[in-house]
Amino acid sequence: MAMQSSDIEALIKEALPDAKVSIEDLAGDGDHYAATVVSESFRGISRVKQHQIVYAALRGRMGGELHALALQTSAPE
């Protein structure tokens, strides 16, 4: 079962309310997305930790409903 980009965005914004989130469906199949997430919460923490925060926001849907998510994360400039 595929996920809608709006569902991915909603889950991320629930965990990171200040986040600016951009989602792109890479294959048009609802399984392969790219996400750019910019949040003040990421300031001063490693890229690995930033990605872990986003994956945690997806509540276990990675590998199931959501097959692939290419992430770019950062704090605001």
N, C-alpha and C positions, 0 to 999 in steps of 0.2 A: 504494500500500500504506500503510495507516494504522499509526500507532504506538500502543502501549498507554501509559497514563499511568504505569504502573510502570516502563516502559523509560525514559521521560523522566526520572523521579525517579532511577533508578539511574545514568544517565549524569551527571546533575548532581552527585549525591553522590559519584561516583567522582572528579570534578574538585575538589569542595569537600566533603571528608568531614565537616566540622562543620556543614554547612548544614541548616537546617530547611526542608523543601520541601513545598509544598502545590500539588497539580495539580487543575484542574477542566476537564472536557470540556465546552466551551461549546455545542457543537452536537450532541453525541451521535454524531458521525461518526468520531471518532478522528483528525481532521485539524485541529481548531480547539480549542486549549487556552489556559487562563490559568494562569500559574504565579507563586507567591509564593516567593521564595528569600531567606532570612535567613542571613547568614554573616559571621563576624568578618573574613573576608578582604576584605569590601567596605568596611571602615572606612577613611575618609580618601580614598577614590577616587571619581571622578565616576560619576554614574548611567550615563552612556554606557559607561564602562569596565566597570562592573558587568554591564551587559547583554552586552557583548562577551565577557566571561568565560563567561557562561551559554551564549551561542550557540556559543562554541568547544567547550564541554563536549558539545554535541550532535553534534559531529563531522560537520558537513556535511549533517545530515538536514533542516535547515530548507529549505523550498522543494521538498523531495522527499517523503520519508515523512511529514514534518510540515509541513503547509501554513501554519499560523498559530499563533503563541505570543505572547499578551499577557503581558508581564513586569512584575512589581513586585519590586524588589530593595532590600535595606537591610542595614545592620549591626544587630546586636542592640542593644536599648535598654539 
